[in-house]
């Protein structure tokens, strides 16, 4: 999957994918109109970093990125952002970090030299609040700040992510989390952007099923044996309101 230049590799088993044409049409529709995606799965966290990197957009295209961090490591934040020498505009102009980590820590003040050089100068907003109002306000303000800094945004130029929802669901009532995600998703859709929310639970788990209605689609991840498949990770998309589920495809 890449969502900067719309390409999506089909199943690798040689069989025609179920509803694949309908899915590609839907993917283009979501990119054109704005969307919120839920990224889930019983999979290693590295796969979520990889998926988030793809969803935040191609390095060579101008993308305006807002990433909210709750429990993601500093290194994983850096890994999902493009290298400074390949981006059309500096990351300091096009990227915002909203830090909602439980223990106060600066994401941009990394100790590793490679990580620090990638994150240096990126605006970081640190928030903490009892009812997630601070996170919602921080994300909305960062989105508006980026959008207002350019003359116009093409569809899907704005990319927003939250990694992950686990600390939020552990510390806040589900209704509070839903309210926050709904507000952020609507703001992103209004701006023609793409948001993704990371929840490393299995697709059938209760928290995923409770929140999937907030998303336009759910991306499920899993690890596979690279010897058997020629790759180490797969994804499939669920679109409940269209009664559509893709086959497993390479991530």
Buried (B, 14 or more C-beta within 10 A) or exposed (E): BEBBEEEBEBBBEEEEBEBBEBBBEBBEEBBEEBBBBBBBBBBBBEBBBBBBBBBBBBBEBBBBBBBBBBBBBBEBBBBBBBEBEEBEEEBEBBBBBBBBBEEEEEBBEBEEEEBBEBBEBBBBBBBEEEEBBBBBBBBBBBBEBBBEEBEEBEBBBBBBBBBBBBEBBEEBEEEBBBBBBBBBBBBBBEBBBBBBBBBBBBBEBEBBBEBBEBBBBBBBBBBBEEEEBEBBBBBBBBBBEEEBBBBBBBB
